[in-house]
Structures are given as structure tokens and as C-alpha cells.
Amino acid sequence: MNKQLGEPWASEVERCRDELVEVARFGLELLLAERRARRERPAKEAKKRVVATVRAL
């Protein structure tokens, strides 16, 4: 890829890819936290778990 785009563009593409991976991981962690929370009762405890997971990220 570096030879096709040139070094400045290649590093920018790599940086953007890394940011997208980070956003995707955050989304997956949030989705998993929500799914775990739905299975738990009572609802207040489930909400606390989602909030704690988001804060940890």
C-alpha cells in the first residue's frame, strides 16, 4: 500500500484504520454490556453495569 499511495497518504490511511478499529471495539463492548444488562434483573442494576462498562472504556 505504501508504494501505491505514497508515504504521506499511507500513514494517514493507517491512522484512520486504527481509529475505526478503536470505534468498532467500543461499539462491540457497548453492545455486549447492553446484552448482559438485559439478562439481569432488576433494571437498575443492569443500567449500572452498562454505565460502568462505558466508563471503563
PDBQT receptor file of N, H, CA, C and O in Angstrom, charges set to zero:
ATOM      1  N   MET A   1       0.824  -1.188   0.000  1.00  0.00    +0.000 N 
ATOM      2  CA  MET A   1       0.000   0.000   0.000  1.00  0.00    +0.000 C 
ATOM      3  C   MET A   1       0.870   1.255   0.000  1.00  0.00    +0.000 C 
ATOM      4  O   MET A   1       0.506   2.243  -0.637  1.00  0.00    +0.000 OA
ATOM      5  N   ASN A   2       1.977   1.245   0.676  1.00  0.00    +0.000 N 
ATOM      6  H   ASN A   2       2.273   0.442   1.193  1.00  0.00    +0.000 HD
ATOM      7  CA  ASN A   2       2.835   2.418   0.744  1.00  0.00    +0.000 C 
ATOM      8  C   ASN A   2       3.316   2.860  -0.633  1.00  0.00    +0.000 C 
ATOM      9  O   ASN A   2       3.407   4.058  -0.902  1.00  0.00    +0.000 OA
ATOM     10  N   LYS A   3       3.619   1.915  -1.496  1.00  0.00    +0.000 N 
ATOM     11  H   LYS A   3       3.545   0.942  -1.277  1.00  0.00    +0.000 HD
ATOM     12  CA  LYS A   3       4.125   2.251  -2.823  1.00  0.00    +0.000 C 
ATOM     13  C   LYS A   3       3.018   2.814  -3.709  1.00  0.00    +0.000 C 
ATOM     14  O   LYS A   3       3.282   3.678  -4.545  1.00  0.00    +0.000 OA
ATOM     15  N   GLN A   4       1.793   2.343  -3.541  1.00  0.00    +0.000 N 
ATOM     16  H   GLN A   4       1.579   1.642  -2.861  1.00  0.00    +0.000 HD
ATOM     17  CA  GLN A   4       0.688   2.796  -4.379  1.00  0.00    +0.000 C 
ATOM     18  C   GLN A   4       0.245   4.219  -4.022  1.00  0.00    +0.000 C 
ATOM     19  O   GLN A   4      -0.006   5.025  -4.918  1.00  0.00    +0.000 OA
ATOM     20  N   LEU A   5       0.147   4.532  -2.752  1.00  0.00    +0.000 N 
ATOM     21  H   LEU A   5       0.351   3.878  -2.024  1.00  0.00    +0.000 HD
ATOM     22  CA  LEU A   5      -0.389   5.819  -2.332  1.00  0.00    +0.000 C 
ATOM     23  C   LEU A   5       0.694   6.855  -2.026  1.00  0.00    +0.000 C 
ATOM     24  O   LEU A   5       0.417   8.055  -2.008  1.00  0.00    +0.000 OA
ATOM     25  N   GLY A   6       1.879   6.416  -1.793  1.00  0.00    +0.000 N 
ATOM     26  H   GLY A   6       2.105   5.442  -1.808  1.00  0.00    +0.000 HD
ATOM     27  CA  GLY A   6       2.914   7.323  -1.341  1.00  0.00    +0.000 C 
ATOM     28  C   GLY A   6       2.910   7.364   0.174  1.00  0.00    +0.000 C 
ATOM     29  O   GLY A   6       1.875   7.135   0.800  1.00  0.00    +0.000 OA
ATOM     30  N   GLU A   7       4.029   7.645   0.754  1.00  0.00    +0.000 N 
ATOM     31  H   GLU A   7       4.870   7.830   0.246  1.00  0.00    +0.000 HD
ATOM     32  CA  GLU A   7       4.179   7.554   2.209  1.00  0.00    +0.000 C 
ATOM     33  C   GLU A   7       3.223   8.455   3.001  1.00  0.00    +0.000 C 
ATOM     34  O   GLU A   7       2.633   7.972   3.967  1.00  0.00    +0.000 OA
ATOM     35  N   PRO A   8       3.035   9.736   2.649  1.00  0.00    +0.000 N 
ATOM     36  CA  PRO A   8       2.119  10.560   3.468  1.00  0.00    +0.000 C 
ATOM     37  C   PRO A   8       0.699  10.003   3.494  1.00  0.00    +0.000 C 
ATOM     38  O   PRO A   8       0.068   9.973   4.550  1.00  0.00    +0.000 OA
ATOM     39  N   TRP A   9       0.196   9.567   2.359  1.00  0.00    +0.000 N 
ATOM     40  H   TRP A   9       0.709   9.591   1.501  1.00  0.00    +0.000 HD
ATOM     41  CA  TRP A   9      -1.165   9.032   2.311  1.00  0.00    +0.000 C 
ATOM     42  C   TRP A   9      -1.268   7.698   3.014  1.00  0.00    +0.000 C 
ATOM     43  O   TRP A   9      -2.266   7.412   3.676  1.00  0.00    +0.000 OA
ATOM     44  N   ALA A  10      -0.254   6.895   2.876  1.00  0.00    +0.000 N 
ATOM     45  H   ALA A  10       0.556   7.127   2.338  1.00  0.00    +0.000 HD
ATOM     46  CA  ALA A  10      -0.294   5.572   3.508  1.00  0.00    +0.000 C 
ATOM     47  C   ALA A  10      -0.372   5.708   5.024  1.00  0.00    +0.000 C 
ATOM     48  O   ALA A  10      -1.119   4.973   5.669  1.00  0.00    +0.000 OA
ATOM     49  N   SER A  11       0.378   6.627   5.594  1.00  0.00    +0.000 N 
ATOM     50  H   SER A  11       0.985   7.224   5.070  1.00  0.00    +0.000 HD
ATOM     51  CA  SER A  11       0.337   6.785   7.050  1.00  0.00    +0.000 C 
ATOM     52  C   SER A  11      -1.012   7.338   7.494  1.00  0.00    +0.000 C 
ATOM     53  O   SER A  11      -1.500   6.980   8.567  1.00  0.00    +0.000 OA
ATOM     54  N   GLU A  12      -1.621   8.201   6.690  1.00  0.00    +0.000 N 
ATOM     55  H   GLU A  12      -1.226   8.491   5.819  1.00  0.00    +0.000 HD
ATOM     56  CA  GLU A  12      -2.944   8.727   7.024  1.00  0.00    +0.000 C 
ATOM     57  C   GLU A  12      -4.002   7.631   6.967  1.00  0.00    +0.000 C 
ATOM     58  O   GLU A  12      -4.883   7.569   7.825  1.00  0.00    +0.000 OA
ATOM     59  N   VAL A  13      -3.916   6.775   5.965  1.00  0.00    +0.000 N 
ATOM     60  H   VAL A  13      -3.201   6.826   5.268  1.00  0.00    +0.000 HD
ATOM     61  CA  VAL A  13      -4.841   5.655   5.845  1.00  0.00    +0.000 C 
ATOM     62  C   VAL A  13      -4.683   4.720   7.039  1.00  0.00    +0.000 C 
ATOM     63  O   VAL A  13      -5.675   4.244   7.592  1.00  0.00    +0.000 OA
ATOM     64  N   GLU A  14      -3.460   4.461   7.431  1.00  0.00    +0.000 N 
ATOM     65  H   GLU A  14      -2.655   4.847   6.981  1.00  0.00    +0.000 HD
ATOM     66  CA  GLU A  14      -3.209   3.583   8.571  1.00  0.00    +0.000 C 
ATOM     67  C   GLU A  14      -3.768   4.185   9.860  1.00  0.00    +0.000 C 
ATOM     68  O   GLU A  14      -4.348   3.472  10.680  1.00  0.00    +0.000 OA
ATOM     69  N   ARG A  15      -3.596   5.489  10.039  1.00  0.00    +0.000 N 
ATOM     70  H   ARG A  15      -3.124   6.068   9.374  1.00  0.00    +0.000 HD
ATOM     71  CA  ARG A  15      -4.118   6.169  11.232  1.00  0.00    +0.000 C 
ATOM     72  C   ARG A  15      -5.644   6.079  11.272  1.00  0.00    +0.000 C 
ATOM     73  O   ARG A  15      -6.232   5.793  12.315  1.00  0.00    +0.000 OA
ATOM     74  N   CYS A  16      -6.274   6.325  10.125  1.00  0.00    +0.000 N 
ATOM     75  H   CYS A  16      -5.796   6.557   9.277  1.00  0.00    +0.000 HD
ATOM     76  CA  CYS A  16      -7.739   6.246  10.066  1.00  0.00    +0.000 C 
ATOM     77  C   CYS A  16      -8.231   4.824  10.337  1.00  0.00    +0.000 C 
ATOM     78  O   CYS A  16      -9.246   4.630  11.006  1.00  0.00    +0.000 OA
ATOM     79  N   ARG A  17      -7.513   3.840   9.817  1.00  0.00    +0.000 N 
ATOM     80  H   ARG A  17      -6.689   3.997   9.273  1.00  0.00    +0.000 HD
ATOM     81  CA  ARG A  17      -7.880   2.446  10.059  1.00  0.00    +0.000 C 
ATOM     82  C   ARG A  17      -7.806   2.125  11.545  1.00  0.00    +0.000 C 
ATOM     83  O   ARG A  17      -8.688   1.459  12.087  1.00  0.00    +0.000 OA
ATOM     84  N   ASP A  18      -6.751   2.599  12.202  1.00  0.00    +0.000 N 
ATOM     85  H   ASP A  18      -6.034   3.141  11.762  1.00  0.00    +0.000 HD
ATOM     86  CA  ASP A  18      -6.606   2.364  13.637  1.00  0.00    +0.000 C 
ATOM     87  C   ASP A  18      -7.749   3.007  14.426  1.00  0.00    +0.000 C 
ATOM     88  O   ASP A  18      -8.245   2.426  15.391  1.00  0.00    +0.000 OA
ATOM     89  N   GLU A  19      -8.163   4.205  14.015  1.00  0.00    +0.000 N 
ATOM     90  H   GLU A  19      -7.760   4.677  13.231  1.00  0.00    +0.000 HD
ATOM     91  CA  GLU A  19      -9.276   4.862  14.690  1.00  0.00    +0.000 C 
ATOM     92  C   GLU A  19     -10.577   4.091  14.477  1.00  0.00    +0.000 C 
ATOM     93  O   GLU A  19     -11.378   3.961  15.403  1.00  0.00    +0.000 OA
ATOM     94  N   LEU A  20     -10.788   3.587  13.279  1.00  0.00    +0.000 N 
ATOM     95  H   LEU A  20     -10.138   3.692  12.527  1.00  0.00    +0.000 HD
ATOM     96  CA  LEU A  20     -12.000   2.799  13.010  1.00  0.00    +0.000 C 
ATOM     97  C   LEU A  20     -12.031   1.525  13.836  1.00  0.00    +0.000 C 
ATOM     98  O   LEU A  20     -13.088   1.123  14.322  1.00  0.00    +0.000 OA
ATOM     99  N   VAL A  21     -10.893   0.895  13.995  1.00  0.00    +0.000 N 
ATOM    100  H   VAL A  21     -10.034   1.221  13.600  1.00  0.00    +0.000 HD
ATOM    101  CA  VAL A  21     -10.812  -0.314  14.821  1.00  0.00    +0.000 C 
ATOM    102  C   VAL A  21     -11.165   0.021  16.261  1.00  0.00    +0.000 C 
ATOM    103  O   VAL A  21     -11.876  -0.741  16.917  1.00  0.00    +0.000 OA
ATOM    104  N   GLU A  22     -10.679   1.145  16.757  1.00  0.00    +0.000 N 
ATOM    105  H   GLU A  22     -10.102   1.763  16.223  1.00  0.00    +0.000 HD
ATOM    106  CA  GLU A  22     -10.977   1.551  18.129  1.00  0.00    +0.000 C 
ATOM    107  C   GLU A  22     -12.468   1.821  18.314  1.00  0.00    +0.000 C 
ATOM    108  O   GLU A  22     -13.050   1.420  19.322  1.00  0.00    +0.000 OA
ATOM    109  N   VAL A  23     -13.084   2.491  17.357  1.00  0.00    +0.000 N 
ATOM    110  H   VAL A  23     -12.611   2.817  16.538  1.00  0.00    +0.000 HD
ATOM    111  CA  VAL A  23     -14.526   2.768  17.424  1.00  0.00    +0.000 C 
ATOM    112  C   VAL A  23     -15.316   1.470  17.368  1.00  0.00    +0.000 C 
ATOM    113  O   VAL A  23     -16.299   1.313  18.093  1.00  0.00    +0.000 OA
ATOM    114  N   ALA A  24     -14.902   0.543  16.522  1.00  0.00    +0.000 N 
ATOM    115  H   ALA A  24     -14.103   0.671  15.934  1.00  0.00    +0.000 HD
ATOM    116  CA  ALA A  24     -15.597  -0.740  16.415  1.00  0.00    +0.000 C 
ATOM    117  C   ALA A  24     -15.507  -1.526  17.722  1.00  0.00    +0.000 C 
ATOM    118  O   ALA A  24     -16.487  -2.134  18.153  1.00  0.00    +0.000 OA
ATOM    119  N   ARG A  25     -14.344  -1.514  18.345  1.00  0.00    +0.000 N 
ATOM    120  H   ARG A  25     -13.547  -1.020  17.995  1.00  0.00    +0.000 HD
ATOM    121  CA  ARG A  25     -14.194  -2.206  19.632  1.00  0.00    +0.000 C 
ATOM    122  C   ARG A  25     -15.097  -1.598  20.696  1.00  0.00    +0.000 C 
ATOM    123  O   ARG A  25     -15.730  -2.312  21.474  1.00  0.00    +0.000 OA
ATOM    124  N   PHE A  26     -15.150  -0.265  20.719  1.00  0.00    +0.000 N 
ATOM    125  H   PHE A  26     -14.636   0.316  20.087  1.00  0.00    +0.000 HD
ATOM    126  CA  PHE A  26     -16.013   0.413  21.679  1.00  0.00    +0.000 C 
ATOM    127  C   PHE A  26     -17.469   0.004  21.456  1.00  0.00    +0.000 C 
ATOM    128  O   PHE A  26     -18.186  -0.297  22.410  1.00  0.00    +0.000 OA
ATOM    129  N   GLY A  27     -17.901  -0.004  20.198  1.00  0.00    +0.000 N 
ATOM    130  H   GLY A  27     -17.319   0.241  19.423  1.00  0.00    +0.000 HD
ATOM    131  CA  GLY A  27     -19.272  -0.388  19.883  1.00  0.00    +0.000 C 
ATOM    132  C   GLY A  27     -19.586  -1.814  20.290  1.00  0.00    +0.000 C 
ATOM    133  O   GLY A  27     -20.664  -2.093  20.814  1.00  0.00    +0.000 OA
ATOM    134  N   LEU A  28     -18.655  -2.708  20.055  1.00  0.00    +0.000 N 
ATOM    135  H   LEU A  28     -17.779  -2.482  19.629  1.00  0.00    +0.000 HD
ATOM    136  CA  LEU A  28     -18.876  -4.105  20.441  1.00  0.00    +0.000 C 
ATOM    137  C   LEU A  28     -18.944  -4.261  21.952  1.00  0.00    +0.000 C 
ATOM    138  O   LEU A  28     -19.785  -5.002  22.461  1.00  0.00    +0.000 OA
ATOM    139  N   GLU A  29     -18.065  -3.569  22.674  1.00  0.00    +0.000 N 
ATOM    140  H   GLU A  29     -17.382  -2.967  22.260  1.00  0.00    +0.000 HD
ATOM    141  CA  GLU A  29     -18.102  -3.630  24.135  1.00  0.00    +0.000 C 
ATOM    142  C   GLU A  29     -19.428  -3.086  24.666  1.00  0.00    +0.000 C 
ATOM    143  O   GLU A  29     -20.006  -3.648  25.595  1.00  0.00    +0.000 OA
ATOM    144  N   LEU A  30     -19.904  -2.000  24.079  1.00  0.00    +0.000 N 
ATOM    145  H   LEU A  30     -19.434  -1.543  23.324  1.00  0.00    +0.000 HD
ATOM    146  CA  LEU A  30     -21.182  -1.426  24.499  1.00  0.00    +0.000 C 
ATOM    147  C   LEU A  30     -22.328  -2.383  24.197  1.00  0.00    +0.000 C 
ATOM    148  O   LEU A  30     -23.221  -2.561  25.026  1.00  0.00    +0.000 OA
ATOM    149  N   LEU A  31     -22.312  -2.995  23.027  1.00  0.00    +0.000 N 
ATOM    150  H   LEU A  31     -21.587  -2.850  22.354  1.00  0.00    +0.000 HD
ATOM    151  CA  LEU A  31     -23.343  -3.955  22.664  1.00  0.00    +0.000 C 
ATOM    152  C   LEU A  31     -23.354  -5.138  23.621  1.00  0.00    +0.000 C 
ATOM    153  O   LEU A  31     -24.419  -5.566  24.064  1.00  0.00    +0.000 OA
ATOM    154  N   LEU A  32     -22.187  -5.664  23.939  1.00  0.00    +0.000 N 
ATOM    155  H   LEU A  32     -21.322  -5.316  23.579  1.00  0.00    +0.000 HD
ATOM    156  CA  LEU A  32     -22.117  -6.783  24.877  1.00  0.00    +0.000 C 
ATOM    157  C   LEU A  32     -22.603  -6.378  26.261  1.00  0.00    +0.000 C 
ATOM    158  O   LEU A  32     -23.281  -7.155  26.932  1.00  0.00    +0.000 OA
ATOM    159  N   ALA A  33     -22.263  -5.170  26.691  1.00  0.00    +0.000 N 
ATOM    160  H   ALA A  33     -21.712  -4.539  26.145  1.00  0.00    +0.000 HD
ATOM    161  CA  ALA A  33     -22.723  -4.697  28.003  1.00  0.00    +0.000 C 
ATOM    162  C   ALA A  33     -24.244  -4.583  28.030  1.00  0.00    +0.000 C 
ATOM    163  O   ALA A  33     -24.880  -4.942  29.021  1.00  0.00    +0.000 OA
ATOM    164  N   GLU A  34     -24.819  -4.087  26.950  1.00  0.00    +0.000 N 
ATOM    165  H   GLU A  34     -24.302  -3.795  26.145  1.00  0.00    +0.000 HD
ATOM    166  CA  GLU A  34     -26.281  -3.970  26.886  1.00  0.00    +0.000 C 
ATOM    167  C   GLU A  34     -26.943  -5.345  26.902  1.00  0.00    +0.000 C 
ATOM    168  O   GLU A  34     -27.960  -5.539  27.568  1.00  0.00    +0.000 OA
ATOM    169  N   ARG A  35     -26.375  -6.286  26.180  1.00  0.00    +0.000 N 
ATOM    170  H   ARG A  35     -25.549  -6.128  25.639  1.00  0.00    +0.000 HD
ATOM    171  CA  ARG A  35     -26.956  -7.637  26.173  1.00  0.00    +0.000 C 
ATOM    172  C   ARG A  35     -26.885  -8.280  27.554  1.00  0.00    +0.000 C 
ATOM    173  O   ARG A  35     -27.841  -8.911  28.004  1.00  0.00    +0.000 OA
ATOM    174  N   ARG A  36     -25.739  -8.113  28.225  1.00  0.00    +0.000 N 
ATOM    175  H   ARG A  36     -24.962  -7.600  27.859  1.00  0.00    +0.000 HD
ATOM    176  CA  ARG A  36     -25.622  -8.648  29.588  1.00  0.00    +0.000 C 
ATOM    177  C   ARG A  36     -26.638  -7.980  30.502  1.00  0.00    +0.000 C 
ATOM    178  O   ARG A  36     -27.255  -8.634  31.343  1.00  0.00    +0.000 OA
ATOM    179  N   ALA A  37     -26.808  -6.674  30.331  1.00  0.00    +0.000 N 
ATOM    180  H   ALA A  37     -26.306  -6.143  29.648  1.00  0.00    +0.000 HD
ATOM    181  CA  ALA A  37     -27.718  -5.926  31.194  1.00  0.00    +0.000 C 
ATOM    182  C   ALA A  37     -29.162  -6.377  30.995  1.00  0.00    +0.000 C 
ATOM    183  O   ALA A  37     -29.925  -6.433  31.959  1.00  0.00    +0.000 OA
ATOM    184  N   ARG A  38     -29.542  -6.692  29.784  1.00  0.00    +0.000 N 
ATOM    185  H   ARG A  38     -28.922  -6.646  29.001  1.00  0.00    +0.000 HD
ATOM    186  CA  ARG A  38     -30.922  -7.127  29.516  1.00  0.00    +0.000 C 
ATOM    187  C   ARG A  38     -31.247  -8.437  30.215  1.00  0.00    +0.000 C 
ATOM    188  O   ARG A  38     -32.392  -8.687  30.592  1.00  0.00    +0.000 OA
ATOM    189  N   ARG A  39     -30.235  -9.263  30.381  1.00  0.00    +0.000 N 
ATOM    190  H   ARG A  39     -29.305  -9.060  30.074  1.00  0.00    +0.000 HD
ATOM    191  CA  ARG A  39     -30.465 -10.563  31.019  1.00  0.00    +0.000 C 
ATOM    192  C   ARG A  39     -30.552 -10.450  32.531  1.00  0.00    +0.000 C 
ATOM    193  O   ARG A  39     -31.055 -11.350  33.204  1.00  0.00    +0.000 OA
ATOM    194  N   GLU A  40     -30.060  -9.344  33.058  1.00  0.00    +0.000 N 
ATOM    195  H   GLU A  40     -29.652  -8.613  32.511  1.00  0.00    +0.000 HD
ATOM    196  CA  GLU A  40     -30.026  -9.189  34.511  1.00  0.00    +0.000 C 
ATOM    197  C   GLU A  40     -31.280  -8.489  35.016  1.00  0.00    +0.000 C 
ATOM    198  O   GLU A  40     -31.921  -7.726  34.294  1.00  0.00    +0.000 OA
ATOM    199  N   ARG A  41     -31.606  -8.760  36.241  1.00  0.00    +0.000 N 
ATOM    200  H   ARG A  41     -31.085  -9.380  36.827  1.00  0.00    +0.000 HD
ATOM    201  CA  ARG A  41     -32.710  -8.093  36.918  1.00  0.00    +0.000 C 
ATOM    202  C   ARG A  41     -32.231  -7.698  38.294  1.00  0.00    +0.000 C 
ATOM    203  O   ARG A  41     -31.406  -8.428  38.842  1.00  0.00    +0.000 OA
ATOM    204  N   PRO A  42     -32.655  -6.647  38.885  1.00  0.00    +0.000 N 
ATOM    205  CA  PRO A  42     -33.588  -5.648  38.394  1.00  0.00    +0.000 C 
ATOM    206  C   PRO A  42     -32.933  -4.686  37.394  1.00  0.00    +0.000 C 
ATOM    207  O   PRO A  42     -31.716  -4.703  37.208  1.00  0.00    +0.000 OA
ATOM    208  N   ALA A  43     -33.744  -3.864  36.766  1.00  0.00    +0.000 N 
ATOM    209  H   ALA A  43     -34.732  -3.850  36.917  1.00  0.00    +0.000 HD
ATOM    210  CA  ALA A  43     -33.288  -2.980  35.700  1.00  0.00    +0.000 C 
ATOM    211  C   ALA A  43     -32.259  -1.965  36.181  1.00  0.00    +0.000 C 
ATOM    212  O   ALA A  43     -31.359  -1.600  35.425  1.00  0.00    +0.000 OA
ATOM    213  N   LYS A  44     -32.375  -1.506  37.413  1.00  0.00    +0.000 N 
ATOM    214  H   LYS A  44     -33.107  -1.802  38.027  1.00  0.00    +0.000 HD
ATOM    215  CA  LYS A  44     -31.418  -0.511  37.920  1.00  0.00    +0.000 C 
ATOM    216  C   LYS A  44     -30.009  -1.082  37.967  1.00  0.00    +0.000 C 
ATOM    217  O   LYS A  44     -29.044  -0.397  37.629  1.00  0.00    +0.000 OA
ATOM    218  N   GLU A  45     -29.893  -2.315  38.379  1.00  0.00    +0.000 N 
ATOM    219  H   GLU A  45     -30.677  -2.872  38.654  1.00  0.00    +0.000 HD
ATOM    220  CA  GLU A  45     -28.581  -2.954  38.432  1.00  0.00    +0.000 C 
ATOM    221  C   GLU A  45     -28.001  -3.124  37.031  1.00  0.00    +0.000 C 
ATOM    222  O   GLU A  45     -26.800  -2.954  36.823  1.00  0.00    +0.000 OA
ATOM    223  N   ALA A  46     -28.857  -3.459  36.082  1.00  0.00    +0.000 N 
ATOM    224  H   ALA A  46     -29.833  -3.598  36.251  1.00  0.00    +0.000 HD
ATOM    225  CA  ALA A  46     -28.407  -3.624  34.702  1.00  0.00    +0.000 C 
ATOM    226  C   ALA A  46     -27.905  -2.299  34.140  1.00  0.00    +0.000 C 
ATOM    227  O   ALA A  46     -26.879  -2.257  33.460  1.00  0.00    +0.000 OA
ATOM    228  N   LYS A  47     -28.617  -1.237  34.420  1.00  0.00    +0.000 N 
ATOM    229  H   LYS A  47     -29.450  -1.272  34.973  1.00  0.00    +0.000 HD
ATOM    230  CA  LYS A  47     -28.201   0.083  33.938  1.00  0.00    +0.000 C 
ATOM    231  C   LYS A  47     -26.854   0.469  34.549  1.00  0.00    +0.000 C 
ATOM    232  O   LYS A  47     -26.000   1.025  33.859  1.00  0.00    +0.000 OA
ATOM    233  N   LYS A  48     -26.662   0.184  35.812  1.00  0.00    +0.000 N 
ATOM    234  H   LYS A  48     -27.356  -0.267  36.372  1.00  0.00    +0.000 HD
ATOM    235  CA  LYS A  48     -25.395   0.489  36.473  1.00  0.00    +0.000 C 
ATOM    236  C   LYS A  48     -24.240  -0.253  35.807  1.00  0.00    +0.000 C 
ATOM    237  O   LYS A  48     -23.140   0.284  35.674  1.00  0.00    +0.000 OA
ATOM    238  N   ARG A  49     -24.497  -1.478  35.395  1.00  0.00    +0.000 N 
ATOM    239  H   ARG A  49     -25.391  -1.914  35.503  1.00  0.00    +0.000 HD
ATOM    240  CA  ARG A  49     -23.445  -2.269  34.755  1.00  0.00    +0.000 C 
ATOM    241  C   ARG A  49     -23.058  -1.681  33.398  1.00  0.00    +0.000 C 
ATOM    242  O   ARG A  49     -21.875  -1.628  33.060  1.00  0.00    +0.000 OA
ATOM    243  N   VAL A  50     -24.046  -1.240  32.623  1.00  0.00    +0.000 N 
ATOM    244  H   VAL A  50     -25.007  -1.284  32.898  1.00  0.00    +0.000 HD
ATOM    245  CA  VAL A  50     -23.764  -0.619  31.324  1.00  0.00    +0.000 C 
ATOM    246  C   VAL A  50     -22.958   0.661  31.532  1.00  0.00    +0.000 C 
ATOM    247  O   VAL A  50     -21.962   0.892  30.846  1.00  0.00    +0.000 OA
ATOM    248  N   VAL A  51     -23.387   1.481  32.472  1.00  0.00    +0.000 N 
ATOM    249  H   VAL A  51     -24.196   1.293  33.030  1.00  0.00    +0.000 HD
ATOM    250  CA  VAL A  51     -22.684   2.732  32.747  1.00  0.00    +0.000 C 
ATOM    251  C   VAL A  51     -21.250   2.447  33.192  1.00  0.00    +0.000 C 
ATOM    252  O   VAL A  51     -20.326   3.134  32.758  1.00  0.00    +0.000 OA
ATOM    253  N   ALA A  52     -21.054   1.466  34.032  1.00  0.00    +0.000 N 
ATOM    254  H   ALA A  52     -21.805   0.907  34.385  1.00  0.00    +0.000 HD
ATOM    255  CA  ALA A  52     -19.713   1.121  34.498  1.00  0.00    +0.000 C 
ATOM    256  C   ALA A  52     -18.835   0.638  33.346  1.00  0.00    +0.000 C 
ATOM    257  O   ALA A  52     -17.649   0.964  33.285  1.00  0.00    +0.000 OA
ATOM    258  N   THR A  53     -19.412  -0.132  32.444  1.00  0.00    +0.000 N 
ATOM    259  H   THR A  53     -20.375  -0.397  32.494  1.00  0.00    +0.000 HD
ATOM    260  CA  THR A  53     -18.644  -0.625  31.288  1.00  0.00    +0.000 C 
ATOM    261  C   THR A  53     -18.226   0.527  30.391  1.00  0.00    +0.000 C 
ATOM    262  O   THR A  53     -17.080   0.584  29.945  1.00  0.00    +0.000 OA
ATOM    263  N   VAL A  54     -19.144   1.442  30.123  1.00  0.00    +0.000 N 
ATOM    264  H   VAL A  54     -20.075   1.395  30.485  1.00  0.00    +0.000 HD
ATOM    265  CA  VAL A  54     -18.826   2.587  29.261  1.00  0.00    +0.000 C 
ATOM    266  C   VAL A  54     -17.753   3.447  29.910  1.00  0.00    +0.000 C 
ATOM    267  O   VAL A  54     -16.837   3.908  29.228  1.00  0.00    +0.000 OA
ATOM    268  N   ARG A  55     -17.849   3.667  31.197  1.00  0.00    +0.000 N 
ATOM    269  H   ARG A  55     -18.593   3.293  31.751  1.00  0.00    +0.000 HD
ATOM    270  CA  ARG A  55     -16.836   4.477  31.888  1.00  0.00    +0.000 C 
ATOM    271  C   ARG A  55     -15.471   3.801  31.864  1.00  0.00    +0.000 C 
ATOM    272  O   ARG A  55     -14.441   4.472  31.789  1.00  0.00    +0.000 OA
ATOM    273  N   ALA A  56     -15.466   2.478  31.929  1.00  0.00    +0.000 N 
ATOM    274  H   ALA A  56     -16.302   1.934  31.991  1.00  0.00    +0.000 HD
ATOM    275  CA  ALA A  56     -14.206   1.738  31.913  1.00  0.00    +0.000 C 
ATOM    276  C   ALA A  56     -13.517   1.835  30.561  1.00  0.00    +0.000 C 
ATOM    277  O   ALA A  56     -12.293   1.741  30.479  1.00  0.00    +0.000 OA
ATOM    278  N   LEU A  57     -14.289   2.019  29.510  1.00  0.00    +0.000 N 
ATOM    279  H   LEU A  57     -15.284   2.095  29.577  1.00  0.00    +0.000 HD
ATOM    280  CA  LEU A  57     -13.708   2.117  28.172  1.00  0.00    +0.000 C 
ATOM    281  C   LEU A  57     -13.111   3.481  27.989  1.00  0.00    +0.000 C 
ATOM    282  O   LEU A  57     -12.566   3.778  26.926  1.00  0.00    +0.000 OA
TER     283      LEU A  57
